[in-house]
Amino acid sequence: MAKPKPAPLPAGTVVGGYQVLRKLASGGFGVVYLAEDGEGRRVAIKEYLPASLAEREPGELLPRVRPDKQALYRLGLKSFFEEGRALAQISHPSVVAVLNFLRENETVYMVMNHLQGDTLQEFIVTARELKRDKVFRESSIRSLFDEILRGLRIVHQHKMLHLDIKPANIFITEDNKAVLLDFGAAREVLSKEGPFIRPMYTPGFASPEMYKRDGALGPWTDLYAIGACLYACMHGTPPPDAPQRLDKDRLGLSLSRMRNVYSDNLIEVIEWCMALDPLSRPQSVFALQKELTRETERRYTRLSFTERLKLQIESLRSGSLS
C-alpha cells in the first residue's frame, strides 16, 4: 500500500501575510497553493514538503519528520531556501518570478507569480487527442524554444541547473509567453561541491547521467531534456528513457519517422541534444540557440524504401515505437 502524501495546508491558513485559497498541485518535493496577499493580489506559493521525508495530518500546520530523517530533511530545506534566494535574483519573462521566500511552520515557502494559461504538456495531449499529424508547426516549435532557451541561459549564468525540464514544467501563458516552471529539482551544482539531494527524474526527459550516483551534471544535462521536449512536441509522446536507450537505442529510428514532416536540421538538433555521451551534446545554451535559430538548410528528406522497410520490421518486432 502506497504511503499517503502529507496533507496540504487548510484553506484560509495565513503564511507570511499570504492567505491560502486552495491547493493547485503537489509533487515529490512540495505542494503549490493559490493564495493572495494583503491587497488581494493572487500569487502561487510552493511549500517545501518532501513526501519521502515528512508527514502531515489534515488540519495540521507543522510537518512531522522522523528523527532518522531530520538531517536529510534539513539539507533539502537549506537547498530549497537557497534556491528561492537565487531565483529571486533572476528577472526574465521566461523564468517564473519569485517574489518572496520565507521560513515558517518549520519549513520554507517560495512565493511566485500566479500565471494564467496551460502547460506545454496539456497542449501536446490535446493535439494528440485530435489526432493531428503535427503536434506543432516547426516555426512554432523554434519560436517556443527560443524563448525557453533565453530563460534557461540566464538560469545557467546564475550557476543553477533546472534538472526537471519537461512539457509539464513549461507554461504557455494566455498572452502566448513561454515560462519555465517548477525549479523544485534545481540545485546549485555548477559552483558548489558536497552532498545534495538528487532530483526525482522524469523518464524520457532525464539524461543518462541523472541515473548515476556519480554522474557529472551540467548545462548538458538540461539540454538533453530540451531535446526530449522538442521530440515530444514533434512526436506527441515522450522519447524512450535513457536506460532503455543504453540497452538498445531506437531514438534515431523514431526520429526518422518525422522526416518530410519536420526539417532535417530540427531532427539533427534533437539527436545532438539527446546524445547519450554528455560530451557529444551542446555544452552551452548559446551553442544550441545558435543552431536552433538557423533559417537555412530547411530540407525535408523523404524516407527511402529501405528506411520504410526497416521501420515496418522494427514495428512488428517491438509493437508500437510510440
Number of C-alpha atoms within 10 A of each C-alpha: 3 4 8 11 18 22 18 22 24 15 15 12 16 15 17 14 10 22 21 23 19 16 18 13 12 19 14 16 20 18 22 24 23 21 25 19 15 9 7 10 11 19 22 23 28 24 25 24 28 21 19 15 19 19 18 19 15 10 12 14 17 15 18 16 18 11 8 9 12 14 12 14 22 14 13 20 20 14 19 25 19 15 20 24 17 16 24 18 12 17 14 14 15 22 24 24 21 21 17 16 23 15 14 13 11 12 19 19 25 23 25 22 15 17 16 11 13 15 20 23 21 14 19 22 15 14 17 16 10 10 11 11 14 17 21 19 13 17 9 11 17 18 13 19 20 19 18 22 20 17 22 27 17 17 21 18 12 16 16 24 25 23 29 24 28 26 24 18 16 24 27 22 15 11 8 11 14 24 24 25 20 19 20 22 20 22 22 18 16 16 9 11 8 5 8 14 13 15 17 16 15 16 15 23 29 26 30 22 17 19 14 11 8 8 12 13 17 20 23 24 27 25 28 28 25 27 26 28 28 27 26 22 25 24 21 25 18 20 24 19 18 21 16 13 15 11 8 10 15 15 18 12 15 17 19 19 16 22 17 13 16 21 16 19 18 26 20 14 18 24 20 19 26 29 18 19 13 23 9 13 23 22 16 15 21 14 11 20 19 10 14 19 12 12 8 7 10 12 13 16 14 15 15 9 9 9 14 15 12 13 18 11 12 15 13 11 10 8 9 8 15 11
